Amino acid sequence: MARTATVTRNTRETQITLTIDLDGTGRADLHTGIGFLTTCWTLARHGLFDVSVTCRGDLDVDCHHTM
C-alpha cells in the first residue's frame, strides 16, 4: 500500500503544492522562496521520506501567508 499524498492550496495570496511519500528515501525537492522554510523541510533526509514542495506567494509583503 502506497503511503503518499498530494495537497494543493490556492488562495489570493499563495499557491502551494506539497507531495509526500512516507516510504521514500529522503529526497527533498523544495521551492519555497523562504530560506528558513526550505531548511525545515530538509528533515526529509533524516526521516527517510520524500517530499516535494512548491510555493508561490506574496513574499514582497511578508512570508506569513506562505508559512
C-alpha positions as CSV (number, residue, x, y, z in Angstrom):
1,M,0.0,0.0,0.0
2,A,1.5,3.4,-1.0
3,R,1.6,6.0,1.7
4,T,1.6,9.1,-0.4
5,A,-0.4,12.2,-0.6
6,T,-0.6,15.4,-2.7
7,V,-2.2,18.5,-1.4
8,T,-2.7,21.8,-3.3
9,R,-3.8,25.0,-1.6
10,N,-4.6,28.1,-3.7
11,T,-5.6,31.4,-2.1
12,R,-5.4,35.0,-3.2
13,E,-2.0,35.2,-1.5
14,T,-0.4,31.8,-2.2
15,Q,-0.3,28.8,-4.4
16,I,1.2,25.8,-2.6
17,T,1.6,22.2,-3.7
18,L,3.0,19.5,-1.4
19,T,3.6,15.9,-2.2
20,I,4.9,13.4,0.4
21,D,5.9,9.8,0.2
22,L,6.3,8.3,3.7
23,D,8.2,5.3,2.3
24,G,10.7,7.3,0.4
25,T,14.5,7.6,0.6
26,G,15.0,11.1,2.0
27,R,14.7,13.1,-1.2
28,A,13.5,16.7,-1.0
29,D,12.6,18.9,-3.9
30,L,12.0,22.3,-2.3
31,H,11.0,25.6,-3.9
32,T,9.5,27.8,-1.2
33,G,11.2,31.2,-1.7
34,I,11.8,31.2,2.1
35,G,15.2,30.0,3.2
36,F,14.1,29.1,6.8
37,L,11.1,27.1,5.5
38,T,13.2,25.3,3.0
39,T,15.7,24.4,5.7
40,C,13.0,23.0,7.9
41,W,11.8,20.7,5.1
42,T,15.3,19.2,4.7
43,L,14.4,17.0,7.7
44,A,13.0,14.6,5.0
45,R,16.6,13.4,4.7
46,H,16.7,12.3,8.3
47,G,13.1,10.9,8.3
48,L,13.7,8.9,5.1
49,F,10.5,10.3,3.4
50,D,10.4,12.0,0.1
51,V,8.8,15.5,-0.1
52,S,8.2,17.9,-2.9
53,V,7.1,21.5,-2.0
54,T,6.4,24.3,-4.4
55,C,5.2,27.6,-3.1
56,R,4.4,30.9,-4.8
57,G,3.2,33.7,-2.6
58,D,3.2,37.4,-1.9
59,L,6.7,37.4,-0.4
60,D,7.2,41.0,-1.2
61,V,4.6,41.8,1.5
62,D,5.7,39.1,4.1
63,C,6.2,35.4,4.3
64,H,3.5,34.6,6.8
65,H,0.9,33.6,4.2
66,T,3.3,31.0,2.7
67,M,4.5,29.8,6.1
